[in-house]
Amino acid sequence: MIGMTLTGHAEARANQRGVPRNIIEAILDHADMDVPVGGGCTALRLSKRRLKDAALRQRLGSQLDRLAGIAVICADDTGDVVTVLHDRGGAEGRRYRRLH
């Protein structure tokens, strides 16, 4: 992905949560789910169906497994990555799953 911009908050959260830039880029490139989460932001992630896609697995290899359960929140107006989180069903991501 060309020109991906992470806010300071997104960089801090990605580091704290162990999500490297290449994983964020892969989610932005291959996400098939986008959910408006309010505040002018959208949550991007890969669906279970997309994670099972044989062509995508061939392209990304074992990296595909790391994309499961990670949501990237982007600003609608600038496209900047606002934050990154593990979407595992707990309270941390509840606000972002509200519309799923």
C-alpha positions in Angstrom: 0.0 0.0 0.0 1.4 3.4 -1.0 1.3 6.3 1.4 -0.2 4.5 4.4 -0.2 7.0 7.3 -0.5 5.9 11.0 -1.4 8.5 13.6 0.8 8.6 16.7 -1.9 6.8 18.6 -2.1 4.0 15.9 1.7 3.5 16.1 1.6 3.3 19.9 -1.3 0.8 19.9 0.2 -1.3 17.1 3.5 -1.6 19.1 1.7 -2.3 22.3 -0.5 -5.0 20.6 2.3 -6.6 18.6 0.9 -5.7 15.2 3.7 -4.9 12.7 3.2 -2.5 9.8 3.2 -5.2 7.2 0.1 -6.8 8.9 -1.7 -3.4 8.9 -0.8 -2.9 5.2 -2.1 -6.4 4.4 -5.4 -5.7 6.1 -5.8 -2.4 4.3 -5.0 -4.2 1.0 -7.2 -7.2 1.4 -10.0 -6.2 3.8 -13.5 -7.3 2.7 -15.4 -5.9 5.7 -15.8 -2.2 6.4 -18.0 -1.1 9.2 -18.7 2.6 10.1 -17.8 3.0 13.8 -18.7 6.6 14.4 -16.6 9.7 14.7 -15.9 9.7 11.0 -14.1 6.3 11.2 -14.4 2.9 9.6 -13.2 -0.5 10.9 -11.6 -2.7 8.3 -11.0 -6.4 8.7 -11.0 -9.7 6.9 -14.0 -12.0 7.1 -13.7 -15.7 7.9 -14.6 -16.4 4.3 -11.8 -14.2 3.0 -9.4 -15.8 5.4 -10.2 -19.2 3.8 -9.6 -17.9 0.2 -7.1 -20.2 -1.4 -5.8 -17.6 -3.8 -5.2 -15.2 -0.9 -3.5 -17.9 1.1 -1.2 -18.7 -1.8 -0.3 -15.0 -2.2 0.2 -14.2 1.6 1.3 -17.7 2.9 1.5 -18.0 6.7 1.1 -14.2 7.1 -2.7 -14.7 6.4 -3.1 -16.4 9.8 -1.9 -13.3 11.5 -4.6 -11.2 9.9 -7.4 -13.0 11.7 -9.1 -11.1 14.5 -7.3 -7.8 13.8 -9.3 -4.6 13.0 -7.7 -1.5 11.6 -9.7 1.7 12.3 -9.3 4.4 9.6 -10.4 8.0 9.3 -12.9 8.4 6.5 -11.7 11.9 5.5 -8.0 11.3 5.4 -7.6 7.6 5.2 -5.1 7.7 8.1 -5.0 4.6 10.4 -6.4 5.9 13.7 -5.9 2.7 15.8 -5.3 -1.0 15.6 -7.0 -3.6 17.8 -7.4 -7.3 18.4 -11.1 -7.9 17.8 -11.7 -10.9 20.0 -15.2 -10.2 21.3 -14.2 -8.5 24.6 -15.0 -5.1 25.9 -11.9 -3.6 24.2 -13.5 -3.7 20.7 -17.1 -3.6 21.6 -17.6 -0.1 20.2 -16.1 -1.1 16.9 -18.3 -4.3 16.6 -21.5 -2.5 17.4 -22.8 -2.6 13.8 -21.5 -6.1 12.8 
